[in-house]
């Protein structure tokens, strides 16, 4: 069973604290696998491979635009979170890999990518994984644009934290203030930009939930 918590707008630090609490409970088998779905206020986060110089705005510019900057414990470099972006934090207990101890992190990331690709397909958007890079991409393979960023952490008990950020109706101008995911030569896009019209966030939330549940083999979904 997958428990889904649709939390709406939530500050990043509050969501991060909730993730850590739920991950501890999931690691102890106190709760079922859980998916947090929400939106953040304007925030730049730097992952474990984050470069401070990839934030291109000065402290004064960040303050004027009301953008928080946080260093977090997910993988990856710098990314943007903000209104109009669907952020998903799966708190899942993964099966052990071949060593019967650790989780297969790469397989998990690929399955997250496939979940987003399946959800985008419901809107006629052809998403695809980019070899050697993480996330979901759209458009011509010669000039791709990232529509969904992915960065995760796996605990010693094989429980997942962090997750994906799908640009739905996101104000893409905020990506100009960073080098997104440390990639200098690739564009960023949104569902709204691809479809040339705003997209209903509630329907996208439902599509992503269905796709993730199907990809990971959940036979029931509950909403709290």
C-alpha positions as CSV (number, residue, x, y, z in Angstrom):
1,X,0.0,0.0,0.0
2,X,1.1,3.5,-0.8
3,X,0.0,6.3,1.5
4,X,-0.1,9.7,-0.2
5,X,0.0,13.0,1.7
6,X,-0.9,16.0,-0.5
7,X,0.5,18.8,1.5
8,X,0.1,21.8,-0.7
9,X,2.5,24.7,-0.2
10,X,5.1,24.0,2.5
11,X,8.5,25.7,3.4
12,X,11.5,23.5,2.5
13,X,12.9,23.1,6.0
14,X,9.5,22.0,7.3
15,X,9.1,19.4,4.6
16,X,12.7,18.2,5.1
17,X,12.1,17.7,8.8
18,X,8.9,15.8,8.0
19,X,10.8,13.6,5.6
20,X,13.4,12.7,8.2
21,X,10.7,11.9,10.8
22,X,8.8,9.7,8.4
23,X,12.0,8.0,7.2
24,X,12.8,6.9,10.7
25,X,9.3,5.6,11.2
26,X,9.4,3.7,7.9
27,X,12.8,2.3,8.7
28,X,11.3,0.8,11.9
29,X,8.3,-0.5,9.9
30,X,6.0,1.9,11.9
31,X,4.3,3.3,8.8
32,X,3.6,2.2,5.3
33,X,5.5,3.5,2.2
34,X,4.5,7.1,1.9
35,X,4.6,9.7,-0.9
36,X,4.7,13.4,0.0
37,X,3.4,15.8,-2.7
38,X,3.8,19.5,-2.3
39,X,5.1,22.9,-3.6
40,X,7.8,25.0,-2.0
41,X,8.3,28.8,-1.9
42,X,11.2,30.1,-3.9
43,X,14.2,28.0,-2.8
44,X,17.6,27.0,-4.2
45,X,19.0,23.8,-2.7
46,X,22.6,22.5,-3.1
47,X,23.0,18.8,-2.8
48,X,26.1,16.8,-1.8
49,X,27.9,17.7,-5.0
50,X,26.7,21.3,-4.9
51,X,28.9,24.2,-6.0
52,X,28.3,27.5,-4.3
53,X,29.5,29.3,-7.5
54,X,26.6,27.8,-9.4
55,X,24.3,30.2,-7.6
56,X,24.7,33.2,-9.9
57,X,22.7,35.8,-7.9
58,X,24.3,37.9,-5.2
59,X,23.0,37.8,-1.6
60,X,21.2,41.1,-2.2
61,X,19.6,39.8,-5.4
62,X,18.5,36.7,-3.5
63,X,17.0,38.8,-0.8
64,X,15.1,41.0,-3.2
65,X,13.6,38.0,-4.9
66,X,12.8,36.3,-1.6
67,X,14.8,33.1,-2.5
68,X,16.1,30.9,0.3
69,X,19.4,29.0,-0.2
70,X,19.9,25.7,1.6
71,X,22.5,23.0,1.6
72,X,20.8,19.6,1.9
73,X,21.8,15.9,2.0
74,X,20.5,14.7,-1.3
75,X,22.6,13.8,-4.2
76,X,23.3,16.2,-7.1
77,X,24.1,19.9,-7.4
78,X,22.0,23.0,-7.3
79,X,18.4,23.2,-8.3
80,X,15.3,25.4,-7.9
81,X,12.0,24.8,-6.1
82,X,9.1,27.1,-6.3
83,X,5.4,27.7,-6.9
84,X,3.9,25.8,-9.9
85,X,6.4,22.9,-9.4
86,X,5.2,19.5,-8.2
87,X,7.7,18.2,-5.7
88,X,7.5,14.5,-4.7
89,X,9.3,13.0,-1.7
90,X,8.8,9.2,-1.7
91,X,9.5,7.6,1.7
92,X,9.9,4.0,0.5
93,X,11.6,1.0,2.0
94,X,13.5,-0.5,-0.9
95,X,14.3,-4.2,-1.2
96,X,18.0,-5.2,-0.7
97,X,20.2,-5.5,-3.8
98,X,22.3,-8.5,-4.7
99,X,24.5,-8.1,-1.7
100,X,21.3,-8.6,0.4
101,X,22.2,-5.5,2.4
102,X,22.2,-2.2,0.4
103,X,19.5,-0.8,-1.9
104,X,20.0,-0.5,-5.7
105,X,20.1,3.3,-5.9
106,X,20.5,3.5,-9.6
107,X,17.5,1.2,-10.2
108,X,15.5,3.4,-7.9
109,X,16.3,6.6,-9.7
110,X,15.6,5.0,-13.1
111,X,12.2,3.9,-11.8
112,X,11.4,7.4,-10.6
113,X,12.3,8.6,-14.1
114,X,10.0,6.1,-15.7
115,X,7.2,7.1,-13.3
116,X,7.5,10.8,-14.5
117,X,7.7,9.7,-18.1
118,X,4.5,7.7,-17.8
119,X,2.7,10.6,-16.1
120,X,3.8,13.0,-18.8
121,X,2.6,10.6,-21.5
122,X,-1.0,11.2,-20.2
123,X,-0.6,14.8,-21.5
124,X,0.9,13.8,-24.8
125,X,4.4,14.9,-23.6
126,X,7.2,12.5,-24.7
127,X,9.7,12.4,-21.8
128,X,12.9,10.4,-21.9
129,X,16.0,9.7,-19.8
130,X,19.2,11.2,-20.8
131,X,22.1,8.7,-20.8
132,X,24.7,9.7,-18.2
133,X,22.5,12.3,-16.6
134,X,19.6,12.1,-14.0
135,X,16.1,13.4,-14.5
136,X,13.5,13.5,-17.3
137,X,14.0,15.4,-20.5
138,X,11.8,16.4,-23.4
139,X,12.3,17.8,-26.9
140,X,14.8,17.0,-29.6
141,X,17.6,14.8,-28.5
142,X,20.1,17.2,-30.1
143,X,18.7,20.1,-28.0
144,X,17.0,18.6,-24.9
145,X,15.4,20.4,-22.0
146,X,15.0,19.1,-18.5
147,X,11.4,19.0,-17.3
148,X,12.0,17.1,-14.0
149,X,15.0,17.0,-11.7
150,X,15.7,14.1,-9.4
151,X,18.0,13.9,-6.4
152,X,17.7,11.3,-3.6
153,X,19.2,9.9,-0.4
154,X,18.9,6.4,0.9
155,X,19.3,5.6,4.6
156,X,21.2,2.7,6.1
157,X,17.8,1.0,6.4
158,X,17.2,1.4,2.7
159,X,14.6,4.1,3.1
160,X,14.4,6.8,0.5
161,X,14.3,10.6,1.1
162,X,14.1,13.6,-1.3
163,X,12.9,12.7,-4.7
164,X,11.7,14.6,-7.8
165,X,10.7,18.2,-8.9
166,X,8.4,18.3,-11.9
167,X,8.1,21.7,-13.6
168,X,4.3,22.1,-14.2
169,X,3.5,25.8,-14.3
170,X,6.9,26.9,-12.9
171,X,8.3,30.4,-13.5
172,X,11.4,29.3,-15.4
173,X,13.1,32.7,-14.9
174,X,14.3,31.5,-11.5
175,X,16.5,28.9,-13.2
176,X,18.5,31.8,-14.7
177,X,19.8,32.5,-11.2
178,X,21.7,29.2,-11.1
179,X,23.5,26.6,-13.2
180,X,20.7,24.0,-12.9
181,X,22.1,20.7,-11.7
182,X,25.6,22.0,-12.6
183,X,24.8,21.5,-16.3
184,X,25.9,24.6,-18.3
185,X,24.6,23.7,-21.8
186,X,21.1,22.3,-21.3
187,X,17.8,24.1,-21.1
188,X,15.0,23.8,-18.5
189,X,11.4,23.6,-19.5
190,X,7.9,23.0,-18.0
191,X,4.7,21.3,-18.9
192,X,3.1,24.7,-19.4
193,X,5.8,25.7,-21.8
194,X,5.6,22.5,-23.8
195,X,1.8,22.5,-24.0
196,X,1.6,26.4,-24.3
197,X,-1.1,26.5,-21.7
198,X,-1.3,26.3,-17.9
199,X,-1.8,22.8,-16.6
200,X,-4.1,21.8,-13.7
201,X,-1.9,20.9,-10.8
202,X,-4.5,18.6,-9.2
203,X,-4.6,16.5,-12.3
204,X,-0.8,16.3,-12.6
205,X,-0.6,15.2,-8.9
206,X,-3.1,12.4,-9.7
207,X,-1.2,11.3,-12.8
208,X,2.1,11.2,-11.0
209,X,0.6,9.3,-8.1
210,X,-0.9,6.7,-10.5
211,X,2.3,6.3,-12.4
212,X,4.5,5.9,-9.4
213,X,2.2,3.4,-7.8
214,X,2.1,1.4,-11.0
215,X,5.9,1.5,-11.5
216,X,6.6,0.4,-7.9
217,X,3.8,-2.2,-7.8
218,X,1.6,-0.8,-5.2
219,X,-1.8,-2.4,-5.3
220,X,-3.6,0.2,-3.2
221,X,-3.4,3.9,-2.7
222,X,-4.7,5.8,0.4
223,X,-4.9,9.6,0.7
224,X,-4.5,11.3,4.1
